[in-house]
């Protein structure tokens, strides 16, 4: 099986540069044979820096990068000259990337804006030259500081897809089919579960050249929050979506029951997900008649807007776009 181009998790070893040593030099010239100390400071070691890049959508470029090493700083020299700083290493990452300490899993930063920079692993400070250690009673110090060592650490980078709308549903609910008809995205589509094993993004064109982004999240199964199926590996992508569009097929045995299972899995994973705006779409509505639609409507949750759609016949697809656009742009209640 060909490897996926979508990589949302990498673990890398970061080694920042060692600081340069301070100089113990004394000024010596033809007419000043016993000049005072003029040793310069050492240069700072190179940092390892994360930078947001809106043109990236995966961590694929870091898949085979196990070690990132920054340059050491240069030592100070005579005439109070500071050594050159070690060259920083810039790691460009897609928006939505979270950096964690690999040992404690403490979140260090979340990159959410293009051009945003964060010093992930700081380089060691350069040592002070002997000029800094002169006193009224000690005019010729022989001491200068060594540079601070760099930091050697393992860091986890996780990507949480940034999208306006996240599609939530069981495998084979029709999420990929819906994405393919409302956008130019071409996700894999087949009549069996887990066709989608990586998130797919699609840009949905709207009126007056406006648009919004939909993310097709791999299907959730009961127990996903405990690691079953694809587990929590893809649940984290839902955290970044402004709206959750629940998709349940019309041929489901119990739409209300399926909706509650999906809701429970999200709550188990992160209760804050329930604070997001929700819309319920009943897919594959071309498979039912009016009586079946009325029967299903009676059992739908009262507090969630719903719509019956069919990607095959394009029934209510434009109406769904209108619902999503309105939900994305209506003012948030205070």
HELIX and SHEET records of a PDB file:
HELIX    1   1 UNK A   60  UNK A   62  5                                   3    
HELIX    2   2 UNK A  130  UNK A  133  5                                   4    
HELIX    3   3 UNK A  175  UNK A  182  1                                   8    
HELIX    4   4 UNK A  207  UNK A  209  5                                   3    
HELIX    5   5 UNK A  224  UNK A  226  5                                   3    
HELIX    6   6 UNK A  231  UNK A  233  5                                   3    
HELIX    7   7 UNK A  235  UNK A  240  5                                   6    
HELIX    8   8 UNK A  255  UNK A  269  1                                  15    
HELIX    9   9 UNK A  271  UNK A  275  5                                   5    
HELIX   10  10 UNK A  285  UNK A  287  5                                   3    
HELIX   11  11 UNK A  290  UNK A  298  1                                   9    
HELIX   12  12 UNK A  317  UNK A  329  1                                  13    
SHEET    1   A 5 UNK A  67  UNK A  69  0                                        
SHEET    2   A 5 UNK A   9  UNK A  15  1                                        
SHEET    3   A 5 UNK A 152  UNK A 159 -1                                        
SHEET    4   A 5 UNK A  97  UNK A 101 -1                                        
SHEET    5   A 5 UNK A 107  UNK A 111 -1                                        
SHEET    1   B 3 UNK A  89  UNK A  93  0                                        
SHEET    2   B 3 UNK A  48  UNK A  52  1                                        
SHEET    3   B 3 UNK A 117  UNK A 121 -1                                        
SHEET    1   C 6 UNK A 200  UNK A 205  0                                        
SHEET    2   C 6 UNK A 211  UNK A 216 -1                                        
SHEET    3   C 6 UNK A 165  UNK A 168  1                                        
SHEET    4   C 6 UNK A 243  UNK A 249  1                                        
SHEET    5   C 6 UNK A 277  UNK A 283  1                                        
SHEET    6   C 6 UNK A 305  UNK A 308  1                                        
END                                                                             
